[in-house]
Amino acid sequence: MLALIEKLEILLLLAALVAMAARRLHLPYSVGLVVAGIGLTFVRPFEMPITKDLIFSVLLPPLIFEAALFIPWKELKRDMPVLLVFVTIGLLLSAALTALGMHYLAGWPAAAAGVFGVLIAATDPVSVIATFKEAGVHGRLRLLVEAESLLNDGTAAVAFVIALAIATGSQAIGAGDIALTVVKTVFGGVLVGGATAGAILFIAGKTEDHLVEITLTMIIAYTSFLVAEHFHFSGVLSCMTAGLLTGNYGYLGAISDKGREAVTNFWEYIAFVANSFIFILIGVHETQQNFGPVMFAAFIAILFVTLGRAVAVYPFAALFRGTKLKVSMKHQHVLFWGGLRGALALGLALGLPEEMPLRAEIVTVTFTVVAFSVFVQGLTMTPLLRRIGEIPHRKK
């Protein structure tokens, strides 16, 4: 226990120092954290496993909840047609293109290529939200990018279950099974999130103690996620639904005025801590990967993941040209380049069964794509936003 506490203290101190340095150097905080994690392994041996359970059960719920807490429902509902096209047809085409590239060019078996294509297709809520917060992006662009990264988990979860079942030969998959999985994953997640938030917000309405209100929102976040995952529903969609209800309706009487400010500050801090731990641990584990044997496959993966993202954005944004839901070309460029991959893809890859064909290669290539997202896309995102006028140029 003392060793764990010492490790957590090191991570918190490192996170604070990186945050200060990143602000002074005008660098993305997430990039600094990954670099710090890499550097930490050279300074002293640091062992803290990054597992699917750690990502999905501990670090992801507060990040999803905090992001959804500040999404206005009225604006989300307005852009829902655009988002639904991106997170369904767009994501599936992106996954298919990546899978084809890995199968025909990298030489991976079709089953392994299919699983990888699906797990890497979904843009990651953690990476996307962290990047846009750091850049200070607001308005419709931020809503589109962040909401897409939250919503596309539903499609990715369904496709991942199907692809994994086919790859491992665990069961036959028919049209009826696919339909049932869609209903269970998506609607089950939304139902659990709504029921959890409604029940606990009812309790919150009986008190004006801001500490109790903070505690109850923490219970909403973790309960909605973990209960949904327990029943094989979408934990991300469940937690997102709970966050949306809390942020849009919880403040209308269930949470006091004093509690609202306290809850906001609390969740901003929790998101800071969870983000810090994720990116530092990604850096630590990047140094433990043997990239040599998979360099060609990694190059193909990065190329086709990028092409897949373009296919998921530009053609489908064009469908709304000439309507009130039109997505401007400069926003399309940000949606394309802002399709970062991170903890979500790693969690799915690390959770693959040991008997999965090419499991080790899938995990290592996933780390490579995440590294590309963090360093290449992460470092160039803010300059891109400045170039298109989404954020002001830094004063000299």
C-alpha positions, 0 to 999 in steps of 0.5 A: 500500500505504501508503495502504491501511495508513493507512486501516486505521489510521484504521478501527482507531482509530475503532473503539477510540474508538467502543467506549469512547464507546458503553460510556460512553453506553450506546449500541449499538456498531454504531450508533456505528460507522455514525454514525462512518462517516457523520461520517468522510466530513464530516471528510475524504474517505475512499474504501474501496469496500464490495463483495461480495468484501470482505464475503463473502471477507474480513469475513464468514467470521471473523464466521460462524466466531466465532459458530458456535464458541460455539453448543452443538450439544446445544442447537442440535439440540434447537431444530432443528425450530423453526429449520428452519421459520423458515429455510425456509417462514418466510423464503420467505413473508417474501420473497414478501410483500416482493416483492408489496409492491414490485411492486404498490405501489412499481411495480417489475417482478416480476423486480426485486421478486422479487430484492429480496424474496429478498436482503432476507429473510434476517436478517443474521448480522453485525448480529444477532450484534453486537447480541446480544453488546452487549446481553449476551443469553444462553440459548435466546433468543440461540441461536434468534436467532443460529442462525436468522440463520446457517441461513437463508442456505441458503434465501436462497442457493437462492432468490436464485440462482433469482430472479436467473436468472429476472430476468436471463433467463440460463436456464430454471428447472424443478423439477429445477433447483431441487431440484439447487440446494437439494442443492448449496447446503445439503448441499455447504456442510455437507460442505465445512465438515465435511471442512475442519474434520475434516482441519485439526483432525486436524493441530491434534491433533499440536501444543500450540503455541497460536500454531499452533492459532490459525493452523489455526482461521483456516485452517478459517474461510476455507478452509471459506467460500471453497471452498464459495463456489468450488463455488457451495455455501453459504459461510455454512453451510460456515463455520458447520458448521466452527465448530460442529465446532471449538467442540464437538469441537475442544476435546476433544483436538484443541486444547490447554487453553492453546490453547483460551483463546488461540483464544477470545480471538483470535476475539473480537478478530477478530470485533470488528475485522471488525464494526467495519470493516463498520459503519464502511464502511456509514456511509461509503457511506450518505452516498454514496447518492442516497435522494431518487428512491427514498424512496417505494420505500424506505418500501414496502420497510421496511414490507413487510420488517417485515410479512414478518418478522412473518409469518415468526415469529408464525404458525410459532412458534404451531405449537409452542405446547403442545410442549416447543419452545414459544417464549414470546411475549416471545421471539417479539417479540424474534425479530420485532424482532431480524430485522436486515438488514445486510452480507449483504443489501448483499453480495448487492445489490452483487453483482448484475450490471450488466444487472439491471433496477433494479440501482441502485434495489435497491442504494440501497433496500437501504442504506435498509433497512439504515439502518432496521435499524441506527438504529431496530431497533438503538437500540430492541433493548436497551430491548425486552430490558430491558422483557421482563426478558431483561437487567437494568435499568441501575442509575442 
